[in-house]
Amino acid sequence: MNFFTNSGPIRMAFLPFFFSLSSFLLMAANTNSTELLRGIDVSRYQLMINWDTMKDDNISFAFIKATEGAYLKDSYFARNWVQSQKHGIKRGAYHFYLPWVDAKAQVDHFTSQVSLSPGDLAPVLDIETFAPDITDEELREGIRTWLTLAEQHYGVKPIIYTNQTYYNRKLKGHFTDYPFWIAKYHHTKPTTHPEDKMHFWQYSERGRLRGIDGAVDMNYFYGGMAALETLCVPANAPSEQLAQAEEELF
């Protein structure tokens, strides 16, 4: 039996170290879970991914870039979206948010490009771009508009992705009703507001996997597959409800 790190298989002789590391991460996350899942997030920068190897490399889930702003679409999204599911990887799509672009236009763009099915991970809003001309209040208002409209459309609460610095300066304590996915590297876990809920930790931007040429972002989810399913589109998700959402917000 082999277990895998960023750089390849860990032989049986190193299993005690692997399980000790897993135990440390679970304790650091302040979670009652006894399980830990590993995943990746990808975009066009990873080019042609060989998804056939991901399961063997202990990858359970993948977040895939779909859109950016109000008009950009990741050129590898369609392929990654189909291939990840085909090879048994729990898939999710993310939108790269631009604070100076109208939030409704951005969610319209994302929903026009991404069709989520029951069992897919909740949509992700990637927010990490600073905009000096936009106040914090305006920024957070736009973010909440995107999140609300996306939830109305897909029937599941979106996930917020950010890094530790951006979280501290712009988001900490302001979105306590949404799950967080936070990036922080160098073997140091993210710190969060007591009322915020961090479910994912992006622990490295330099992962190495056999099916990807070059580096890839690596992530942990604190929990097992049953817990991960609670962050997925439910079987009874509504059909498109953007008109209703717009009435509530505007």
Backbone as numpy.savetxt, mean C-alpha at the origin, in Angstrom:
# Nx Ny Nz CAx CAy CAz Cx Cy Cz
13.61 -27.11 3.07 12.77 -25.91 3.07 13.65 -24.66 3.07
13.29 -23.66 2.24 14.00 -22.39 2.17 13.08 -21.25 2.57
13.62 -20.28 3.28 12.95 -19.01 3.51 13.77 -17.95 2.79
13.12 -16.81 2.47 13.78 -15.82 1.64 13.88 -14.47 2.33
15.01 -13.81 2.11 15.19 -12.41 2.49 15.20 -11.60 1.21
15.57 -10.34 1.31 15.63 -9.48 0.12 16.57 -10.07 -0.93
17.61 -10.74 -0.50 18.64 -11.16 -1.43 18.58 -12.63 -1.80
17.60 -13.38 -1.28 17.50 -14.77 -1.69 17.19 -15.70 -0.54
17.43 -17.02 -0.74 17.01 -18.00 0.25 17.86 -18.01 1.49
17.20 -18.27 2.64 17.91 -18.51 3.88 17.90 -20.00 4.14
19.03 -20.60 4.30 19.11 -22.04 4.54 18.65 -22.36 5.95
18.41 -23.66 6.19 17.88 -24.11 7.47 18.74 -23.66 8.64
20.04 -23.56 8.45 20.93 -23.17 9.54 20.62 -21.79 10.08
19.96 -20.95 9.25 19.69 -19.58 9.65 18.25 -19.36 10.12
17.45 -20.45 10.20 16.07 -20.31 10.59 15.88 -19.69 11.98
16.70 -20.03 12.99 16.51 -19.37 14.29 16.60 -17.85 14.19
17.53 -17.35 13.35 17.67 -15.90 13.17 16.42 -15.32 12.53
15.88 -16.04 11.52 14.70 -15.55 10.80 13.52 -15.40 11.75
13.28 -16.44 12.58 12.14 -16.38 13.48 12.37 -15.38 14.60
13.61 -15.18 15.02 13.89 -14.16 16.03 13.60 -12.78 15.47
13.98 -12.54 14.19 13.69 -11.26 13.55 12.20 -11.04 13.44
11.44 -12.07 13.06 10.00 -11.94 12.94 9.38 -11.59 14.28
9.83 -12.24 15.33 9.30 -11.96 16.66 9.59 -10.52 17.07
10.80 -10.05 16.76 11.17 -8.67 17.10 10.26 -7.68 16.38
9.99 -7.91 15.10 9.17 -6.99 14.33 7.74 -6.96 14.84
7.22 -8.12 15.24 5.87 -8.17 15.76 5.76 -7.41 17.07
6.74 -7.56 17.93 6.73 -6.83 19.19 6.87 -5.33 18.94
7.73 -4.98 17.98 7.95 -3.56 17.69 6.70 -2.90 17.15
5.86 -3.68 16.49 4.65 -3.11 15.89 3.53 -2.93 16.90
3.74 -3.37 18.12 2.73 -3.24 19.17 1.43 -3.89 18.72
1.53 -5.13 18.24 0.38 -5.86 17.74 0.23 -7.17 18.49
-1.00 -7.66 18.56 -1.26 -8.95 19.18 -1.10 -10.09 18.19
-0.85 -9.77 16.94 -0.72 -10.80 15.91 0.53 -11.65 16.13
0.39 -12.91 15.79 1.55 -13.82 15.83 2.05 -14.11 14.41
1.53 -13.38 13.43 1.91 -13.60 12.04 2.46 -12.33 11.41
3.21 -12.54 10.35 3.85 -11.43 9.62 3.90 -11.82 8.16
3.35 -10.97 7.29 3.38 -11.22 5.86 4.31 -10.23 5.18
4.96 -10.70 4.10 5.89 -9.85 3.38 5.34 -9.55 1.99
5.52 -8.30 1.55 5.03 -7.91 0.24 5.92 -6.88 -0.42
5.52 -6.48 -1.63 6.28 -5.51 -2.41 5.34 -4.43 -2.93
5.90 -3.31 -3.37 5.14 -2.36 -4.17 5.98 -2.03 -5.40
5.29 -1.95 -6.54 5.99 -1.86 -7.82 5.35 -0.80 -8.72
6.14 -0.38 -9.70 5.67 0.56 -10.72 6.47 0.29 -11.99
6.41 1.22 -12.91 7.12 1.05 -14.18 8.63 0.94 -13.99
9.12 1.41 -12.87 10.57 1.38 -12.64 11.10 -0.04 -12.49
10.24 -0.99 -12.16 10.68 -2.39 -12.07 10.60 -3.11 -13.42
10.07 -2.43 -14.42 10.00 -2.97 -15.78 9.26 -4.31 -15.81
9.77 -5.30 -16.55 9.09 -6.58 -16.73 9.37 -7.50 -15.54
8.36 -7.68 -14.71 8.51 -8.51 -13.52 8.14 -9.95 -13.84
8.94 -10.89 -13.35 8.60 -12.31 -13.46 7.80 -12.70 -12.23
6.48 -12.60 -12.32 5.61 -12.86 -11.18 5.60 -14.33 -10.78
6.05 -15.18 -11.66 6.04 -16.62 -11.38 6.92 -16.98 -10.18
7.90 -16.15 -9.86 8.84 -16.47 -8.77 8.43 -15.88 -7.43
7.41 -15.03 -7.40 7.11 -14.27 -6.19 6.67 -15.15 -5.02
5.83 -16.13 -5.27 5.38 -17.01 -4.20 6.55 -17.75 -3.57
7.46 -18.24 -4.39 8.63 -18.96 -3.87 9.54 -18.03 -3.07
9.47 -16.74 -3.35 10.27 -15.76 -2.61 9.53 -15.19 -1.40
8.46 -15.90 -0.99 7.74 -15.55 0.24 7.05 -14.20 0.15
6.56 -13.85 -1.05 5.80 -12.61 -1.24 4.31 -12.95 -1.23
3.58 -12.29 -0.32 2.16 -12.58 -0.16 1.26 -11.53 -0.82
1.75 -10.30 -0.93 0.91 -9.24 -1.48 1.76 -8.25 -2.26
1.09 -7.49 -3.13 1.79 -6.48 -3.93 0.87 -5.29 -4.16
1.40 -4.10 -3.91 0.73 -2.87 -4.28 1.33 -2.38 -5.60
0.46 -2.04 -6.54 0.89 -1.74 -7.91 0.46 -0.31 -8.26
1.41 0.49 -8.73 1.06 1.86 -9.11 0.14 1.85 -10.32
-0.95 2.60 -10.22 -1.90 2.70 -11.32 -1.88 4.08 -11.96
-2.00 5.13 -11.13 -2.17 6.47 -11.68 -1.41 7.50 -10.86
-1.30 8.69 -11.46 -0.66 9.83 -10.80 -1.34 11.11 -11.27
-1.66 11.98 -10.32 -2.31 13.22 -10.69 -3.65 12.98 -11.37
-3.96 13.80 -12.39 -5.25 13.71 -13.06 -5.20 13.08 -14.44
-3.98 12.67 -14.89 -3.94 12.13 -16.25 -2.88 11.06 -16.47
-1.88 10.94 -15.61 -0.82 9.96 -15.85 -1.25 8.55 -15.43
-0.89 7.57 -16.23 -1.15 6.17 -15.93 0.15 5.39 -16.04
0.43 4.54 -15.07 1.66 3.75 -15.10 1.60 2.77 -16.27
2.64 2.79 -17.08 2.63 2.00 -18.32 2.69 0.50 -18.08
3.07 0.06 -16.89 3.13 -1.37 -16.59 1.97 -1.83 -15.70
1.04 -0.94 -15.41 -0.03 -1.31 -14.48 -0.85 -2.50 -14.98
-1.32 -2.42 -16.21 -2.22 -3.47 -16.73 -1.56 -4.84 -16.65
-0.30 -4.92 -17.06 0.41 -6.20 -17.02 0.59 -6.68 -15.58
1.06 -5.80 -14.72 1.29 -6.19 -13.33 -0.01 -6.59 -12.64
-1.08 -5.90 -12.96 -2.37 -6.17 -12.34 -2.85 -7.59 -12.67
-2.74 -7.96 -13.92 -3.18 -9.29 -14.35 -2.24 -10.38 -13.86
-0.93 -10.16 -14.02 0.04 -11.19 -13.70 0.13 -11.47 -12.20
0.00 -10.45 -11.38 0.06 -10.68 -9.93 -1.07 -11.59 -9.49
-2.27 -11.32 -9.95 -3.40 -12.18 -9.58 -3.24 -13.59 -10.16
-2.78 -13.68 -11.37 -2.60 -14.97 -12.02 -1.68 -15.88 -11.22
-0.69 -15.29 -10.54 0.29 -16.08 -9.79 0.02 -16.09 -8.29
-1.22 -15.78 -7.92 -1.64 -15.97 -6.55 -1.16 -14.95 -5.55
-0.83 -13.75 -6.02 -0.39 -12.67 -5.13 -1.58 -11.75 -4.84
-1.83 -11.47 -3.57 -2.89 -10.54 -3.22 -2.50 -9.15 -3.75
-3.37 -8.57 -4.57 -3.00 -7.36 -5.28 -3.77 -6.13 -4.78
-3.12 -4.97 -4.90 -3.76 -3.71 -4.61 -3.21 -2.64 -5.53
-3.99 -1.58 -5.78 -3.58 -0.50 -6.68 -3.41 0.79 -5.90
-2.43 1.60 -6.33 -2.25 2.88 -5.63 -2.18 4.05 -6.60
-2.59 5.21 -6.05 -2.58 6.47 -6.78 -1.57 7.41 -6.15
-0.69 7.99 -6.95 0.29 8.97 -6.47 -0.35 10.35 -6.52
-0.54 10.92 -5.34 -1.32 12.15 -5.19 -0.44 13.39 -5.37
-0.96 14.34 -6.15 -0.30 15.63 -6.35 -1.15 16.71 -5.69
-0.68 17.33 -4.63 -1.50 18.25 -3.84 -2.05 19.44 -4.60
-1.40 19.88 -5.66 -1.83 21.06 -6.40 -2.86 20.73 -7.49
-3.18 19.45 -7.65 -4.17 19.03 -8.64 -5.49 18.74 -7.93
-6.58 19.15 -8.54 -7.90 18.96 -7.94 -8.12 17.52 -7.49
-8.54 17.34 -6.24 -8.67 15.99 -5.67 -9.75 15.18 -6.38
-10.86 15.81 -6.72 -11.91 15.08 -7.42 -11.44 14.60 -8.79
-10.70 15.45 -9.50 -10.16 15.04 -10.80 -9.23 13.85 -10.64
-8.49 13.83 -9.54 -7.56 12.72 -9.32 -8.30 11.41 -9.00
-9.33 11.48 -8.18 -10.06 10.25 -7.88 -10.85 9.78 -9.11
-11.35 10.71 -9.90 -12.03 10.33 -11.15 -11.05 9.59 -12.07
-9.83 10.07 -12.14 -8.83 9.42 -12.98 -8.53 8.00 -12.47
-8.34 7.88 -11.17 -8.03 6.57 -10.60 -9.17 5.58 -10.83
-10.39 5.99 -10.51 -11.51 5.06 -10.64 -11.81 4.72 -12.09
-11.44 5.58 -13.01 -11.65 5.27 -14.43 -10.66 4.24 -14.94
-9.53 4.09 -14.24 -8.49 3.17 -14.68 -8.43 1.88 -13.87
-8.98 1.88 -12.67 -8.81 0.74 -11.76 -10.16 0.15 -11.39
-10.34 -1.10 -11.78 -11.53 -1.84 -11.39 -11.13 -2.86 -10.33
-11.65 -2.70 -9.13 -11.33 -3.61 -8.03 -12.42 -4.66 -7.88
-11.99 -5.89 -7.62 -12.91 -7.00 -7.42 -12.89 -7.41 -5.95
-13.94 -8.08 -5.49 -13.91 -8.59 -4.12 -12.64 -9.42 -3.88
-11.98 -9.13 -2.77 -10.72 -9.82 -2.45 -9.48 -9.02 -2.80
-9.63 -8.00 -3.67 -8.49 -7.12 -3.93 -8.27 -6.21 -2.73
-7.01 -5.81 -2.51 -6.71 -4.89 -1.43 -7.36 -3.53 -1.68
-7.64 -2.83 -0.59 -8.25 -1.50 -0.69 -7.36 -0.56 -1.50
-7.95 0.42 -2.16 -7.14 1.40 -2.91 -6.23 2.16 -1.96
-5.07 2.54 -2.48 -4.08 3.25 -1.67 -3.87 4.65 -2.22
-3.84 5.63 -1.31 -3.46 6.99 -1.68 -2.03 7.22 -1.21
-1.14 7.40 -2.17 0.28 7.65 -1.91 0.47 9.16 -1.80
0.72 9.61 -0.58 0.87 11.06 -0.36 2.21 11.33 0.30
3.12 11.92 -0.48 4.48 12.19 0.00 5.09 13.44 -0.63
4.30 14.15 -1.41 4.80 15.31 -2.14 4.47 16.60 -1.40
5.48 17.40 -1.14 5.28 18.69 -0.49 4.90 19.76 -1.53
4.03 20.66 -1.12 3.59 21.75 -1.99 3.58 23.03 -1.17
4.63 23.83 -1.25 4.77 25.02 -0.39 3.62 26.01 -0.51
2.97 26.07 -1.66 1.91 27.05 -1.86 0.55 26.60 -1.34
0.49 25.39 -0.81 -0.77 24.85 -0.31 -0.70 24.72 1.22
-1.68 25.24 1.90 -1.68 25.18 3.36 -1.95 23.74 3.82
-1.61 23.45 5.06 -1.86 22.13 5.61 -3.36 21.82 5.61
-4.17 22.80 5.90 -5.61 22.60 5.92 -6.12 22.26 4.52
-5.63 22.96 3.51 -6.04 22.67 2.13 -5.56 21.30 1.71
-4.35 20.95 2.10 -3.81 19.63 1.77 -4.69 18.53 2.35
-4.99 18.65 3.63 -5.76 17.60 4.29 -7.20 17.55 3.77
-7.74 18.69 3.39 -9.09 18.70 2.81 -9.11 17.94 1.48
-8.09 18.17 0.66 -8.00 17.45 -0.61 -7.82 15.96 -0.41
-6.97 15.58 0.53 -6.76 14.17 0.83 -8.06 13.51 1.27
-8.77 14.19 2.17 -10.01 13.59 2.67 -11.05 13.49 1.56
-11.08 14.44 0.64 -11.99 14.34 -0.50 -11.68 13.09 -1.31
-10.41 12.87 -1.62 -10.02 11.68 -2.40 -10.42 10.41 -1.65
-10.12 10.35 -0.38 -10.41 9.15 0.41 -11.90 8.87 0.48
-12.68 9.92 0.68 -14.13 9.75 0.81 -14.74 9.27 -0.49
-14.37 9.90 -1.60 -14.91 9.51 -2.90 -14.47 8.11 -3.29
-13.23 7.75 -3.00 -12.75 6.40 -3.31 -13.50 5.36 -2.50
-13.74 5.65 -1.22 -14.48 4.71 -0.39 -15.91 4.54 -0.88
-16.54 5.63 -1.27 -17.89 5.55 -1.81 -17.91 4.70 -3.08
-16.90 4.84 -3.89 -16.86 4.13 -5.17 -16.60 2.64 -5.01
-15.66 2.28 -4.15 -15.24 0.88 -4.05 -15.85 0.12 -2.88
-16.43 0.83 -1.92 -17.05 0.16 -0.80 -16.09 -0.35 0.24
-14.90 0.25 0.31 -13.90 -0.15 1.30 -13.06 1.08 1.63
-12.65 1.18 2.87 -11.88 2.35 3.31 -10.47 2.29 2.72
-10.02 3.34 2.04 -8.68 3.33 1.44 -7.57 3.33 2.49
-6.39 2.95 2.03 -5.17 2.94 2.84 -4.35 4.18 2.50
-3.75 4.80 3.49 -2.88 5.96 3.26 -1.43 5.50 3.33
-0.68 5.75 2.24 0.76 5.50 2.23 1.50 6.83 2.36
2.54 6.83 3.18 3.39 8.01 3.30 4.72 7.58 3.92
5.62 8.53 4.08 6.87 8.24 4.79 6.83 8.91 6.16
7.79 8.55 7.02 7.76 9.02 8.39 7.82 10.54 8.49
8.66 11.17 7.68 8.79 12.63 7.74 7.49 13.33 7.35
6.91 12.88 6.24 5.66 13.50 5.78 4.54 13.26 6.78
4.47 12.05 7.29 3.46 11.72 8.30 3.57 12.66 9.50
4.77 12.83 9.99 4.97 13.68 11.17 4.55 15.12 10.92
4.84 15.62 9.73 4.61 17.04 9.45 3.20 17.37 8.98
2.53 16.39 8.33 1.27 16.72 7.68 0.06 15.87 8.09
0.29 14.63 8.50 -0.83 13.69 8.63 -1.08 13.18 10.04
-0.11 13.23 10.89 -0.17 12.61 12.21 -1.38 13.06 13.01
-2.23 12.10 13.38 -3.39 12.38 14.19 -4.58 12.96 13.47
-4.49 13.16 12.15 -5.58 13.80 11.39 -6.45 12.81 10.62
-6.00 11.56 10.51 -6.76 10.56 9.74 -6.85 9.27 10.53
-7.38 9.37 11.74 -7.39 8.22 12.65 -8.34 7.12 12.22
-9.22 7.42 11.28 -10.18 6.41 10.82 -9.70 5.67 9.58
-8.45 5.87 9.18 -7.91 5.19 8.00 -6.67 4.36 8.35
-6.49 3.22 7.70 -5.26 2.44 7.92 -4.07 3.11 7.26
-2.92 3.05 7.95 -1.70 3.66 7.44 -0.71 2.60 6.99
0.07 2.99 5.98 1.22 2.23 5.49 2.36 3.26 5.44
3.38 3.04 6.27 4.41 4.07 6.46 5.79 3.53 6.10
6.54 4.35 5.40 7.92 4.01 5.01 8.90 4.58 6.02
9.79 3.72 6.50 10.91 4.15 7.32 11.97 3.05 7.25
13.19 3.43 6.92 14.23 2.45 6.61 15.27 2.35 7.73
16.34 1.63 7.45 17.47 1.46 8.37 17.07 0.72 9.65
16.18 -0.28 9.50 15.82 -1.19 10.60 15.16 -0.48 11.77
14.55 0.67 11.53 13.87 1.40 12.58 12.40 1.52 12.22
11.53 1.00 13.05 10.11 1.00 12.73 9.53 2.41 12.83
8.46 2.69 12.09 7.81 3.99 12.18 7.18 4.22 13.55
7.06 5.47 13.93 6.34 5.84 15.14 5.08 6.58 14.73
3.99 6.35 15.46 2.71 6.92 15.06 1.97 7.53 16.26
0.98 8.35 15.93 0.07 8.90 16.93 -0.68 7.74 17.59
-0.98 7.83 18.88 -1.66 6.72 19.57 -2.97 6.28 18.93
-3.66 7.21 18.25 -4.95 6.87 17.66 -4.84 6.45 16.20
-3.68 6.60 15.59 -3.50 6.16 14.21 -3.23 4.66 14.17
-3.59 4.04 13.06 -3.47 2.59 12.93 -2.52 2.26 11.78
-1.33 1.80 12.09 -0.37 1.41 11.07 -0.46 -0.10 10.85
-0.78 -0.48 9.62 -0.91 -1.89 9.28 0.26 -2.40 8.43
0.88 -1.50 7.69 1.99 -1.88 6.80 3.21 -1.02 7.12
4.36 -1.65 7.02 5.64 -0.96 7.19 6.50 -1.22 5.96
6.81 -0.15 5.23 7.78 -0.28 4.13 9.17 -0.13 4.75
9.86 -1.26 4.87 11.10 -1.27 5.64 12.36 -1.14 4.78
12.23 -1.24 3.46 13.40 -1.11 2.61 12.99 -0.67 1.21
13.84 0.15 0.59 13.65 0.52 -0.81 14.70 -0.15 -1.68
15.43 -1.09 -1.11 16.54 -1.73 -1.83 16.43 -3.24 -1.83
15.21 -3.76 -1.80 15.02 -5.20 -1.82 15.48 -5.83 -3.12
15.85 -7.08 -3.03 16.28 -7.83 -4.22 15.51 -9.14 -4.29
14.87 -9.38 -5.43 14.13 -10.61 -5.67 14.50 -11.16 -7.03
14.42 -12.48 -7.16 14.85 -13.10 -8.41 14.05 -12.66 -9.62
12.78 -12.33 -9.41 11.92 -11.99 -10.53 11.96 -10.53 -10.94
12.83 -9.73 -10.29 12.89 -8.30 -10.58 14.35 -7.90 -10.79
14.61 -7.24 -11.91 15.94 -6.70 -12.16 16.06 -5.34 -11.47
16.95 -5.26 -10.50 17.11 -4.02 -9.76 16.38 -4.04 -8.43
16.34 -2.89 -7.79 15.79 -2.79 -6.44 14.27 -2.71 -6.47
13.67 -3.11 -5.35 12.22 -3.03 -5.19 11.91 -2.70 -3.73
10.82 -1.95 -3.50 10.39 -1.64 -2.14 9.85 -2.90 -1.47
10.23 -3.09 -0.20 9.81 -4.25 0.57 8.96 -3.80 1.75
7.95 -4.61 2.08 6.99 -4.23 3.10 6.62 -5.41 3.99
6.22 -5.08 5.22 5.63 -6.05 6.12 4.19 -5.65 6.39
3.31 -6.67 6.48 1.97 -6.49 7.01 1.91 -7.22 8.33
1.41 -6.54 9.35 1.35 -7.13 10.67 0.07 -7.93 10.84
0.15 -9.21 10.51 -0.99 -10.10 10.60 -0.88 -11.20 9.56
-1.83 -12.12 9.59 -1.89 -13.19 8.60 -2.86 -12.87 7.49
-3.16 -13.85 6.65 -4.04 -13.62 5.51 -5.45 -13.25 5.93
-5.92 -13.83 7.04 -7.27 -13.49 7.50 -7.35 -12.01 7.88
-6.32 -11.50 8.52 -6.28 -10.08 8.88 -6.17 -9.21 7.64
-5.37 -9.66 6.67 -5.22 -8.90 5.43 -6.55 -8.79 4.69
-7.35 -9.82 4.77 -8.65 -9.82 4.08 -9.56 -8.71 4.60
-9.37 -8.30 5.84 -10.22 -7.23 6.39 -9.92 -5.89 5.75
-8.80 -5.78 5.05 -8.45 -4.55 4.33 -8.69 -4.68 2.83
-9.51 -5.64 2.46 -9.80 -5.89 1.05 -11.23 -5.51 0.70
-11.51 -5.41 -0.59 -12.86 -5.12 -1.07 -13.77 -6.26 -0.66
-14.87 -5.98 0.03 -15.77 -7.05 0.48 -16.61 -7.61 -0.66
-17.19 -8.75 -0.40 -18.01 -9.41 -1.43 -19.25 -8.60 -1.77
-19.74 -7.81 -0.83 -20.95 -7.02 -1.05 -20.64 -5.56 -1.37
-19.48 -5.31 -1.98 -19.10 -3.94 -2.32 -20.12 -3.33 -3.27
-20.44 -2.05 -3.10 -21.45 -1.42 -3.96 -20.93 -1.18 -5.36
-21.85 -0.99 -6.27 -21.47 -0.54 -7.61 -21.11 0.93 -7.52
-20.80 1.53 -8.64 -20.31 2.92 -8.63 -21.31 3.85 -7.95
-20.81 4.65 -6.97 -21.67 5.56 -6.23 -21.07 6.96 -6.16
-20.35 7.36 -7.18 -19.72 8.67 -7.16 -20.73 9.81 -7.08
-21.88 9.65 -7.73 -22.87 10.72 -7.70 -23.33 10.99 -6.27
-23.56 9.92 -5.50 -23.96 10.08 -4.11 -22.87 10.75 -3.31
-21.60 10.33 -3.54 -20.49 10.91 -2.80 -20.35 12.39 -3.10
-20.54 12.75 -4.36 -20.41 14.15 -4.74 -21.48 15.01 -4.06
-22.70 14.45 -3.94 -23.77 15.19 -3.29 -23.42 15.48 -1.82
-22.76 14.49 -1.18 -22.42 14.64 0.23 -21.29 15.65 0.43
-20.35 15.71 -0.53 -19.18 16.56 -0.35 -19.36 17.96 -0.95
-20.12 18.06 -2.00 -20.19 19.34 -2.71 -21.62 19.88 -2.63
